[in-house]
Amino acid sequence: MLVIVAPGQGAQTPGFLAPWLEVDGVADRLHWWSAVAGLDLVHYGTEADADTIKDTAVAQPLLVAAGMAAAGALHAHPGAQRHRVGAVAGHSVGEITAAAFAGVLKPEQAMAFVRQRGLAMAGAAAETATGMCAVLGGDPDEVAAKIAEHGLTAANNNGGGQIVAAGTLEQLDAFKADPPAKARIISLAVAGAFHTPHMAAGVDRLSRLVPGISVCDPQIAYVSNADGKTVDGGAEVVSRLVSQVANPVRWDLCMDALERLGATCVIEVPPAGTLTNLVKRNLKGVATLALKTPDDLDKARELIAEHAAPEGTPS
């Protein structure tokens, strides 16, 4: 079974979008989505520096646009081929990319929504100086206890002994000075304590927008960050996209779900690498491909031919 996954904020790197502009149709779509989002996505994805694209209000639309563009390049007619994919999942903002691929949101809706999500989360982050750090290794119980001791939130559980702690910069500094035994701490290139109560104002802002969004039910299995469950209703997907802004990302449970669903291959759309590395460590025997540049498209199509549902499979 083929699975498409989309990474979250922090995966972006300067210039990562540049090679994709050479793919037929990608530049045209990006220019249109730039108009929808009110951002020059081509500029940010090709010329802007790391600090500029770290800005939440920029990074989130850039990631979703890149993921949708690359996913569209996998097939000549991506909508018609959607049924060949067994499941989709995204990490944090990547859930919006996944929702678009699953047919819940049209690309323009995804871009409008992610632009507002980025602005809402940037606004919430500006209220207090906050951040996030990855905690690698250590005893899980000791890590959890130390995170709680310093008043932080376990904002992401990425599986394989990787937890992301989030809170104020002062709390994070104290945590780094007093880390859990045998754990390594890495600061993340994000602008706030996402997926924690610090994002409550962002949830409130988005909640006022979603009643006006016309959505469709997922056409393929959509795995949610909240609990690793597949969600069948489009309205429920969007409701979870809103609440997830202030709730922890359980990527560990998403990977458990992919295993239960029978995943045999996972392709990650750009800026790819983070999620496929986690899948490699946690789902042994599952083929993976980080779709980083158009040079990877031929290999991706080979994997699709091998692992996707046959042509003509009912949706």
Summary of the structure (lengths in Angstrom):
residues: 315
radius of gyration: 18.4
end to end distance: 14.0
largest distance: 57.5
contacts: 1165
relative contact order: 0.18
helix: 51%
strand: 15%
